Amino acid sequence: MLGWILAAASAALAAGCGTLSSEPAPEGFYRVESGDTLYSIARKNRRNVRDLVRWNNLPSADRIEVGQLIRVKPPGAGTATASSSGSSPQTVTDTPRADVGGQSKPPASAPRLQWPADGKVTARFAPPATKGLTIAVPPGGTVKAAAAGWAIHVGNLRGYGMLVIVKHNDDWLTVYGNLDKPLVSEGAA
């Protein structure tokens, strides 16, 4: 089995719907670029993926495409209306996000990672083409999470095959792709 081990601070899940435009995003929005995922957009904007899905009426977190406008600030007071590429109007807010006590939360410290599989590294991290490591895992070999966490996604994704994303804390994820069959279910620790 050839297993891709992709360790990243953000996860890769992009596929779906939206509008294509090169116009700059209005205040409170982010325009999806090549290589972006909803997870990376949420992390850049210090947001929760579930909030972005809800604020943008997305069918799922893996349904975004290049050029799409993603609301990254919550709807609220002091909003204006904007339209993108003939799409329906969208509400734009200038209300800044305030965490508990009105202060932003510092990033979580990096988890202590361990090597996730036996096997030979056949490709190294070399963006933009290779966004992780490729490890040739011997037949019958297993891939384990690089650190404690919980599975936030288990399923197939075009280009990555069977994919498992493990969330270690608010800021760190590891992604494991091209797996034969996952031995973990979504939500499991």
Sequence and secondary structure as in RCSB ss.txt:
>XXXX:A:sequence
MLGWILAAASAALAAGCGTLSSEPAPEGFYRVESGDTLYSIARKNRRNVRDLVRWNNLPSADRIEVGQLIRVKPP
GAGTATASSSGSSPQTVTDTPRADVGGQSKPPASAPRLQWPADGKVTARFAPPATKGLTIAVPPGGTVKAAAAGW
AIHVGNLRGYGMLVIVKHNDDWLTVYGNLDKPLVSEGAA
>XXXX:A:secstr
 EEEEEEESS      B     S   TTEEE  TT  HHHHHHHTT  HHHHHHHTT SSTT B TT EEE S  
 SSEEEE  TT   EEEE      GGG              B SEEEE  BTTTB SEEEE  TT  B  SSS E
EEEEEEETTTEEEEEEE SSS EEEEEEESS SS TT  
